[in-house]
Amino acid sequence: MASSTTDDLKKTLGDLDKDSFISLLSKLIGEAEFVQNNPPDLIPQEDRVVKHVLASLLPLSTTTGGGPLLINHVTYHPGRGNVIVEYPGTVPGKVLSFVGCHMDVVTANPDDWEFDPFSLSIDGDKLRGRGTTDCLGHVALVTELMRRLAQTKPKLKSTVVVVLIANEENSSIAGVGVDALVKDGLLNKLKDGPLFWIDTADKQPCIGTGGSIPWKLHVTGKLFHSGLPHKAINPLELAMEALKEIQSRFYRDFPPHDKEKVYGYATPSTMKPTQWKYPGGGINQIPFECTISGDVRLTPFYNVTDVMKKLQEYVDDINENITKLDSRGPVSKYVLPDENLRGRLTISFDETSSGVACDLESRGFHVLCKATEEVVGHVKPYSITGTLPLIRELQDEGFDVQTSGYGLMSTYHAKNEYCLFSDMAEGYRVFASVISQLED
């Protein structure tokens, strides 16, 4: 291997090769239709992406004898592989990793787009197509980084590892992606150094994410003609008043946390409705039941289990004291004593996840901030209550997780998704700076 000092490593790695990057990204976006993740209808075949990555890197690997890269294609479900790529360093136990670039995408309906979501199109600096921001653009970016390392062969103290994962966009099928890799111990060595999760946006360190508690509040009353409302228990009114009370108690018990200012969260923890269902019927009919659904977005300074317990307590207390709940108008009521009927609430929860607060004392955090300021021109870490559930699991397993990304938040999961080549090029230079700094 050629000798390389820390000072000239960035020169050795140079800039992102635009032609090579766009050529690879074009192939990956061409597979986007087949890696949409929305079971049971759409189950991605991530190996369609893997084949292009391997075509780029295998000629520079120990597998073919053409280079230093160690490549492990790990598959738990047919056609749904993960790829671990390693550029070996000289110091045992000294490692850094770029993880989280996933090879599945959210769905896209071509009828709703202004351009074909499943083929790469270029409009000036814009690289357009499903997955350009989330996350096939990053897959291409770290593949190009490892290709350049293998071509230039700098002598590094640190081992550099890239992990491309399957099954990030939907967790209904488990044991496919990073969860299985961690369970099998295939990422254990990455605990010895910073792990950079590359699946956020806007070129700044994302230092905090939110937990999610999806909930359903089911309300039963008594069906009756709307001209005789005194003979009904209106579940719609009960649901609205009960939810107002539940939200008031939630914000009392889980107010803005002092640490949210330190991490720069855009919002505190929130609990709100997002969907409403009722069984239908005539406009002159008070229905028997309705369901309001929504979620809690929780900053990581509160515990998901504690919140779920409190929400259940709120519902139980309201049921027990339903006559004390505000009603609407002189005949609105939630109890019909003559019929021995009471309105009732039940709350249920879907799969939850916990948020993450990255370690702000970590070497990885400081290196990422310095690299970002150096390349982008400024550094402003941010936090949001969007969820990245997989990284909390990694943090709980003992990994030093830091997060960043070089797509655009404004096009994340959106119609007409695109990224900017200039942003990806800056991401490449950030990676080169991170590697260089960690040589010290």
Buried (B, 14 or more C-beta within 10 A) or exposed (E): EEEBEBEEBBEBBEEBBEEBBBBBBBBBBBBBBBBBBBEEEBBBBBBBBBBBBBEBBBBBBBBEEEBBBBBBBBBBBEBBBBBBBBBBBEEEEBBBBBBBBBBBBBBBEEEEBEBBBBBBBBEEEBBBBBBBBBBBBBBBBBBBBBBBBBEBBBEBEBBBBBBBBBBBBBBEBEEBBBBBBBEEEBBEBBBBBBBBBBBBBBBBBBBBBBBBBBBBBBBBBBBBEEEEBEBBBBBBBBBBBBBEBBBEBBBEBBEBBEBBEBBBBEEBBBBEBEEEEBEEEEEEBBBBBBBBBBBBBBBBBBEBEEBBEBBBEBBEBBBEEBEEBEBBEEEBBBEBEEEEBBBBBBBEBEEBBBBBBBBBEBBBBBBBBBBBBBBBEEBEBBBBBBBBBBBBBBBEBEBBBBBBBBBBBEBBBBEBBBBBBEBBBBBBBBBBBBBBBBBE
